[in-house]
Amino acid sequence: MSDPLIDRLKILIVATLKLEGVRPEEIPDDEPLIGSPRFGLDSIDALELVLALEKEFGVKIGSSEESRQALTSVATIAAFIRAHAPGA
């Protein structure tokens, strides 16, 4: 059974970063996002994703170290949101 938060995150990632030719269901939950040769996300992409996550889920990702850890994979983003979202 799929996790609705992970599914929502994958859709947000594809839409925010305009990943041409990538369908949300093709993104593995635990595959590294930043620096991955498959997705090729860089620091600008990470910043865009942080802003989208803050807007969509009301979480604050403070430092660059915190964002590096939170944005490791879709699964780590979901865990971060569950731990830090208002009302979580």
Secondary structure, 3 states (H helix, E strand, C coil): CCCHHHHHHHHHHHHHHCCCCCCHHHCCCCCCCECCCCCCECHHHHHHHHHHHHHHHCCCCCCHHHHHHHCCCHHHHHHHHHHHCCCC
